[in-house]
Structures are given as C-alpha cells and as structure tokens.
C-alpha cells in the first residue's frame, strides 16, 4: 500500500515536472547589444521587405551591393549594428515557445507597412 502511494506520488511529481516545456535555465542568456522586441520587430520587417525586393530583382544595378547598402541603412537608422541584430535574431529564433507570437507581430507590422505604402 505504501509502495503504491509512493509510486503514485513519484508519478505525479514526474508528470508535473514534465509540464514545463522549457525550464528557465534552458533559456539562453540575452546577448550583448540585445535589441528590444518592438525595435527588433520593425527592423526584422524592413529587412524582410528588402529581401523580397532582392529576390524579385527590384534592386537596381549590383543587387547584392544594393542589398548590403540598404541593410546597413536600415540598421543605422534603427541605431543597431549588424552583429546586435544577428545576435538578437538568433536569440529569438532559439525560443520555440515565443517564436510564433513574435512572427505574428512581425507579420502585423508588415501588413501595416503595406497599408501605409501608396498603391499604384
């Protein structure tokens, strides 16, 4: 009887411990130069637009050089470095629980940019 209760208690403890999908110690530390979420969303969205323009051959002249120049301009305007953006990007993309919500916010920002742009 005591063995059955002990087994039940241990099973409940193991089950409850398994409910936390990612313990706090598994979350990577925030990197140096971390870009705050709202600013990261704006930068990420603008870089997505830039990448789409690059893929659609909308950049004039040397497309790779133009993409690098526009990327640097976007980051400079935001007050962020390429290494800070990359580190923040890697940090967010290593957060499987938070990533879907972040991507929804980026999509919302992209949608708002589309609404602001003049239509042809």
C-alpha positions in Angstrom: 0.0 0.0 0.0 2.8 2.4 0.9 4.7 1.4 -2.2 1.6 2.1 -4.3 1.2 5.6 -2.8 4.9 6.4 -3.1 4.7 5.3 -6.8 1.7 7.5 -7.4 3.3 10.5 -5.7 6.5 10.0 -7.7 4.5 9.6 -10.9 2.6 12.9 -10.2 5.8 14.7 -9.4 7.4 13.4 -12.6 4.3 14.4 -14.6 4.1 17.9 -13.2 7.8 18.5 -13.8 7.3 17.4 -17.4 4.6 20.1 -17.9 7.1 22.9 -18.1 8.2 22.8 -21.7 11.4 24.8 -21.1 12.9 25.4 -17.7 14.4 28.9 -17.1 17.9 27.5 -17.1 17.4 26.3 -20.7 16.6 29.9 -22.0 19.8 31.3 -23.5 21.2 34.4 -21.9 20.3 37.7 -23.5 23.2 38.7 -25.8 25.2 41.8 -25.7 23.7 44.6 -27.7 20.2 42.9 -27.5 17.6 44.9 -29.5 14.3 45.4 -27.6 11.4 43.5 -29.0 9.4 46.4 -30.6 12.5 47.7 -32.3 13.5 44.2 -33.4 10.1 43.7 -35.0 10.4 46.9 -37.0 13.9 46.1 -38.2 13.1 42.5 -39.0 10.0 43.6 -41.0 12.0 46.1 -43.0 14.7 43.6 -43.7 12.1 41.1 -44.9 10.8 43.8 -47.4 14.4 44.3 -48.5 14.9 40.6 -49.0 11.7 40.3 -51.0 12.8 43.2 -53.2 16.2 41.5 -53.8 14.5 38.1 -54.7 12.1 39.9 -57.1 15.1 41.7 -58.8 13.7 45.1 -57.8 17.1 46.4 -56.7 18.9 48.3 -59.4 22.5 47.8 -60.5 24.6 45.4 -58.5 21.8 43.8 -56.5 24.0 42.3 -53.8 25.8 45.5 -53.2 22.5 47.4 -53.1 21.0 44.9 -50.6 24.1 45.3 -48.4 23.8 49.1 -48.6 20.1 49.2 -47.8 20.6 46.7 -45.0 23.3 48.9 -43.4 21.0 51.9 -43.9 18.1 50.2 -42.1 20.2 49.1 -39.2 21.9 52.5 -38.9 18.6 54.3 -38.9 17.4 52.0 -36.1 20.6 52.6 -34.2 21.5 48.9 -34.3 24.6 47.1 -35.5 24.6 44.0 -37.8 26.1 41.9 -35.0 23.5 43.1 -32.5 20.7 42.3 -35.0 22.1 38.9 -35.7 22.6 38.0 -32.0 19.0 39.2 -31.2 17.7 37.2 -34.2 19.5 34.1 -33.1 18.2 34.6 -29.5 14.6 35.0 -30.6 14.7 32.1 -33.0 16.1 29.8 -30.2 12.8 30.5 -28.3 10.3 28.0 -29.7 7.6 29.0 -27.3 7.8 32.7 -28.1 8.6 32.5 -31.8 5.1 32.1 -33.2 3.8 35.2 -31.4 6.9 37.1 -32.5 6.4 36.1 -36.1 2.7 37.2 -35.8 3.8 40.6 -34.6 6.3 40.8 -37.5 3.6 39.9 -40.0 1.3 42.5 -38.4 4.0 45.1 -38.8 4.5 44.1 -42.5 0.7 44.4 -43.0 0.8 47.9 -41.6 3.7 48.8 -43.9 1.6 47.6 -46.8 -1.3 49.7 -45.7 0.9 52.8 -45.5 2.5 52.3 -48.9 1.0 54.2 -51.8 -0.9 51.9 -54.2 -0.3 52.0 -57.9 
